[in-house]
Amino acid sequence: MKSGNLFRLEAVEDGFVYLKKTEYEFLKYQFVDDENKATNLELHRFSLKKQKDEKDETLMTGIGQYHLSADAKRLIYRAGNKFGVVDLGKASVGDGALNFKNVSLKIDKLEEFKQIFSEAWRIQRDWFYDKNMHGLNWKKVKEIYGKFVPFCGTRGDLNYLIGEMIAELNAGHTYIYGGDMERGKRVSTGLLGADIVLDKGYPKIKHIVKGDNSDEKLASPFERPGCPVREGDYILAVDGIKLSANDNIYKYLQNKSNKVVEITFNSKPTTEGAQTCLIKTIGSEYALRYYEWTREKAKYVERKSGGKIGYVHLPNMMQGGLIQFAKYFYPQYYKKGLIIDVRYNGGGFTSKMIHDRLERTINTFMQPREGKPTPVPERTFGGYLALIINHDTGSDGELFSEAWKYRNLGPIIGERTWGGAVGIEPHQKLVDGGVTTPPQFGEYDAKGDWVIEGHGVDPEVPVVNWPKDVLAGKDNQLDKTIEILLQKIKENPKPRFAKPKYPDKSKPTLK
């Protein structure tokens, strides 16, 4: 077989069938389940009997998921929102189409709740990393909590009950969420990317969140090219509707998320001399405010250390964390000190990749004709490292912190971490789309001790950021880390390799 992104293998009479990603999307990660609406997968059949080139054939293209019948003679496929049942063989999307237009289901909620509860219990029983269930009598646990299922009036009640049951395992990552929840319709609100306060009865722009117009997701509405609105201006009307004194500006932005609105503004809370401009609102300020937060932290460290120390914040150990690491590490790897900040790290699975980079040591330097010498391996950090952690450092962020300790990469400053080291991966869903996650991967050290779970990673230098200090704009943990690194740099500057004199080969060497 040719190499490729191949998965979802199922046995058939003379071999097997499987899904394959199309070549142009070969390296992109994609989670495939029964709700997958993609149309970028191919269904292949591989024959173990045929030994020639035709042993692997493409049965279908443009699908997102399939399932075989019990006798493996037929299959059902999904392609976007299209479904069909066909014989096992070559077919096209649209063949054997199923029409659900007039299908309705009658569900006995109490019976469904019983099934969901039992399935959630079984998922933990069959997948929990410790088959002895942390010493619990798991059947007894089901009996105790199962008595309350008939009293669950809503799907939210059931999730709460399941959450209490799996909490008996006393392990992190025992989640229960989703399902056929009773939700009211939500109306989006357009946001302006700014801190707005009432001043003299009218909304005043106290601070415009600084963004990055080169990235549409980080564009701050009032920072768009040509926008005349400035900090200190008052907003007097939205889409021509004047605001009354002490009015709530956000009620005029309801159902206007990611839409262009007209803002009437002035440097004073009167309409005399007021101007109007068009701005595009945003649906969430999370990414924008995070961007500003990290930029301000980096600039603060640069300023307070006199340019000697760099700063990298890792929001998680997933794709976003890797991107953030690349954006901040490589422009600062030459500095004498570097702070890695994993406070509020949401976890993931890429911590080892970042450690691989940080643990590199400089072998030699490469000197070009012009320019500065560069380290070998390329872009290897050669200064002092320090790590900041807190109570919201979780999961793979904790494994990163524990490995930091084993590798003795530098001091760890802050607060004890969350304490959840038994990891999870995507899992099958419950019958109504809900999810419960069984912790499947426990980690222990060379001494034979389970690490982190239930306790967390302790800092070497405990420092607490008290709420009153945070509200005042202080970051005691960051300040202490800068102080420690500056002291290390002062006491023992790590020497750079002294560049040797260029060789003199003008004289003959033969005797």
N, C-alpha and C positions, 0 to 999 in steps of 0.2 A: 504493500500500500504506500501511496505517497504520504508524506508528512502533512499535517494540517491541524486545525483546531477541531478535534473530533470528540464527540461526547454523546450521551443518551443512548448507549449501546443496549440492544435487546436481542435475545436469541430467537432464531427462526429455524425451520427444518434443516436447511443445508448450510447455515452460517449465522449471520446476524445483520441487523439494520442499525443505522446510527445517523446522527445529525452532524453536519459539517458546516462551518462558517464559510461564507464566500471569501474569496481571496483578498479582495480589497479591504475587508474588515478583519483580516486574519488575527491581528494582535489586540483588538479591542475586547475588553472584558464585557461579558453579557451574561446575566443570570437568567436562566430559562426555567419557567414553571408553567402551569396551566393557564396563567393569566397573561403570559407573554404575547403581546400583540405584534411582534416583529414579523417581517416578511423577508428576512435576509439569510435564512438557513436552507440547506439542501438535505434531503433524505436520501441516503445511500444504502445499497444492499451489497454485502460482501459474501461471496460463495466460497465455502471451504472445499467444495468438490471441484470446481473449475480451477485449472492451473494456468490458464492463459490470461491475456490482457483483460478480457471481458469479465473476469471474476469480481470486479467492483463496478457496479452500475449505479447511475443516478436515477432514483425513482421519482422524486418530486423536487421542485425548486420553489423558492418564495414563500416558505412556511415558517412558523415560529415554534411549533410543538406537535407531537404526535403521541398516540398510544396504540398498542396492538390489542387485538381481541384475545380472549383466553386461549383460543386454538392457534393463534398467530397466523391466521389466514386473511384477516382483514385489519384495517386500521382506521382510526379517526384522526384527522389533522386539524390544526388551526393555522390560519394565515390572516393576521390582523383581526378583524371581527368576522371572518368567514370560517365556517366549519363544514366538514364533509366526511363521509364514510365511503371508503373505496376498498377494493380487493388489494392484497399485497402484490404490487407490481407497478409498472409505470403509470403515472397519472398526472393530472394538472390541477392547479387550484381552480375550484369551481365544479370539479367532478364530484358526484355524489353529494351535492350541496344539501345542507340541512337548513330548514327555514324555522326560525324560532319566533316569528312574528306573532303567532297566536298562541304561543305556549305560556301557560301560567302555572305556578306552583302553589300548592297549599301546604304550609309547613306547620306542624304541631310543635310550637315553641318549647314546651316542656320536654317533649321527647328529644328535640334537637339539643336542648341544654344538657340533658343527661349524656347524650352521645359526645358532645364537645368536652364535657367534664372528664368523661372516661378516657377519651383520646388524649387529652392534655396529661392525664395521669400516666398513660401508657408511654407517651413520648419521653417523659422523664425516666420511667422505669427502664426503657430499652436503650437510651442514649446517654444517660448521665455517666460522667467519666469514672465514677466509682460504682461498680455493679452491686456493692453492698449498701448503696444509698446512704452513705455516712452513718451507717449503723442503725438507721431507722427501720421500723416495721412498716414498709411502704403500703402493704395491703391494709393495715390498721389505719394509716393516715387517710387512705381513700374512704374507709368506712366512716371516720369521724367527720370529714368535710362533706362527703357525699350526701349526708342527711339534710344539708342546707340547700341543695340544688332546687327542690320544689319551691323554695321561698324566694328565689331570684326572680324579681319582677321584670328586670331589663337585662340586656346583654352586658351592660356596664356592671350590674350586680354580679353576674357570672364571672367576669374578668377579675373582679375584686376577690371573689371566693377562691378562684383558681390561684390567684396571686398569693393568698394566705396559705393555701395548701403547699405550693412549691417552695414557699419561704421556709417551710420546715426543714428543707435541705441545708439551710444556712450556708448558701453559696451565692456569690455574685453572678450576674448575667442570667438569673432565673426570671425572664421577662414573660409577660402576657399582655398582648395588645391587639387592637383591631377587632375585626369581626363585623357582623351585621348590626352596627351600633345605631342607636336612635339619635340622629343628629339633626339639628335645625339648619336651615339654609343660612350660609354665611355671606355677608356683603363685604367686599374688599374696601379698603380705605387707601386713598392715595397719600403717600408720605413725601416729605419735602427734603429729607436729608439734613435736618437742622434742629437745633435746640431752640424751642420757641417758648417764651414766657409772656405772661400778661403784664403790660406796663401802661399805666394810665387807661386801663380798660380795654386795650387792644393788643393783639398778638405781636410781639416784637422778636425779631430774629437775633437771639443772643450769640449763637455760634453756627456757622455753616460747616458741616462735616466735610473734610478734605478728601477728595476722591482721586480717581485716575481716569481721565477721559479717553485714554488709549484702550481701555477695557470697558465695554458697554455695561457689564455687570457692576462696575465700580464707579460709574459716572454719577457725580453728585448733581442733583437738579439745578441748584443755584450756581454751580461752577461751570455749566455748559458755556461754550464760546458765545460771546455776545450778550450774555445775561447781565443786566445792569444792577440786579438786586445785591445789596451788601449787608454785612452784619451791622446791626443797629437800626435797620429799616423796619417799619411797621407794615403789616399786611392789613389792608382795609377792605378788600373785596375779593371774592373768588368767582370767576365766570360772570362778572357783572353784578353779583348779589352782595350788597353791602353788609358788613359785619356790624352787629349791634355791640354796645359796650358790654364787656365781660362775656362775650360770646365764645363758644367752642369752635375753633376754626376747623376741626376735623369733621364736624357734621356736614360741612360744605364740600368735603373731599370724599364722602361716601360713594362707593361704586365708581371711583375714578382712579383706581390703581393702574399704573403704566399708561395713563392717558394724558393728552396735552390739555392743560387748563390755563385760563387767563388770570393772572395775579395783578391786583391793583395795590401799589405800594408807595410809601413815602418815607422820608427821613423823620417826619413828625406825624403824630396821630390825627391828622386832619386830611381831608380830601383836596384841600387847596394846594395846587402844584403837584398832585399825585401823578404817577406814571403807571402804565400797564406793560406787562410782558407775558409771553407765552413760555411755559415750562412744562417738561414732561415729568410727571410724578413717578415714584417707584413703589413697588408692592411691599418691599421689606428693606429695612435699613441695616440688617445684620451684617452682611458682607462689607458694606460701606463703612460702618462704624468699626468693624474688626480691622479693616485696612488702615484706617486712621490711627487706631490704638497701637498697632504694631509699628507703624511709621514713627509715631511720637515716642514710643519706647526706644526705638533704635536711635533716634536723634538725641534723646536725653542721655543715653549711654555714651554716644559719641562726644557730646558736649562735656559731660561730667568727667569723662576719662581723658579728655584732651586728645581724642582720636586714637588712643591706645587699644581700646576694647571694642569688639563688635557684639552684635546682639541678634539672636535668631529665636523667634517664637514658633513652636510647632502646635497647631490647633488640634491635630489628630495624627494617627499613624496610618493614614490612607492616602489617596491620590492628592487631596488638598494639602496634607502635611508634607508630602514629597515636593510638591510645587513650591510651597512656602520655604522649605529648606534650600532648594536650589536658588530661589530668588534672593535669599539673604546670606547664605553661607559663602557662595563663590565670590561675591564682591568684597568679602571681608576676611577671607582665609589667611591673608598676609599679616593681620594684626597681631599684637603681642598677647592679647587675651580675647576670649570669646565666651559669651554667655549663651547657653542653650536653655530656653524657658519652656517647660512643659506644663505649666499651670493651666488648668482647664482643658488639658488634652483629653479628647474623647475616645482614644484608643483606636484599634484597627489591627494591622498585621505587617507593617513595613518597618518596624523599629530596627530590625537586624540590618536592613539596607543602609539606614542612617549611621548605625554603629560601624558598619564596614568602612564608611568614609571617614568618620571621626577617629577611628583607631589606627589609621595609617600613620606611618612615621617617615620622615624625610631620609632618603638614602644619600642623594647627591643634589647638586644644583646644575642647571643647564644655563650657560651664558651665550646669548646670541651676539652678533656683531654690534647691534644697537639694542638699547633697552636694558632692563633690569634682569638679573638672574631669576629663573623660576625653579621651584622645587621638583624633585623627582622622587616618587610619583607626582604627576602633575597636580597642581592645586591641592597640595597636602598642607593641613594646618600644622604649624610648628610652635605654637605658643601655649599659654595656660588656658585650660577649660574650667568652667563652673556650670553647675546645673541648678535650676530653681524648680521646686515642686510645691504643690499645695493639696488640700483636701479634695479638690476637683480634678486631680491628675488620676486618670483611671485606665484600667485594662492594659493594653499594649504600651501605654504611656508609663505604666508602672513597671512592666517588664523591661522597658528601656532604662528606667531609673535603677532597677535592681542590677541589670547588666553593667551599668555605669559604675556601680559600687564594686562589682567583681573585678572590672577592668582597671579600677582605680584611676579613672580619667580626670578626677578633680573633685573639689568640695561640692557637697549637695546642701543647698540652703532652702529654708522654707518650712513647710508643715508636712506631717504624715499624710500619705496619699490615701486614696479611696479604699483599697483592700479587696480588689476583685481580679484574681489572676487565672481562674478557670475559664477558658475561652469558649466561644461559640462560633458557629458558621451558619449560613442560610439553611433553613430547615423547612420541611413540608408544612403546608398550612392546614388548619382545621377546616371543617366542612363549610363554614360560612366565610372563609377568608381570614379568620383570626390566626394569630401566631403565638406559640409558646416556645421558648428557647431553652433546650437542655444544655447546661455547661458540659462540654465534651473533652476539653483538653486541660489537664492539670499540669503544673510545672514544679519540679523539685530540683534541688541543687546537688552538688557532688557529695555532700555530707549525708544525703538521703533524707533531707527535710523538705516538706512542702513550703514553697515561698509565697509571700505576699498575702495569700487568701485569708480574709478575715482580719487582717491587721494593717497591711499596707507597707510602704517603704518609708523608713525613718530618715529625716534629714540629719546630716552631721552638724549643721549649724541651725538650730531651731529659731525661726523668726516668724512672727504672726503679723499679718496685715489687718489691723483692727478696723472695723467699719468706719469709725470716726476719721481715721487717717486716710482711708480710701476716698471718702467723701470730700476730704480736704485736698485731694490730688496727690497724696503721698504714697509711695511704694517702698515700704521699709525693707522688703525682701530684695528688691532690685538694688536699693542703695547699699545694703550689706554686701551683696555679691560684688558690686563694683569696688567697694572698699577692700574686700579680700583679694581680688585679682590685682588691684593696683599695688597692694602691699607685696604680693608675690613678685610682681614685675620689678618693684623697687629693690627688694632684698636679693633677688637672684635672676637678673635678666638672662633669658635663654640666649646663649650666643648663637649668632648666625654663623654659618660656615664662612671662615675668612677666605675671600677670593684670592687664590695664589697669583703670583706674577706669571705673565705669559711666558712660555718657554723661549729661550734664546737658542736658536739653532743655526746661528751664523758661523759658528766655529766648527771645524771638522771634528768628528768624534772618533774616527779611526786612528789607531796608533801604529 
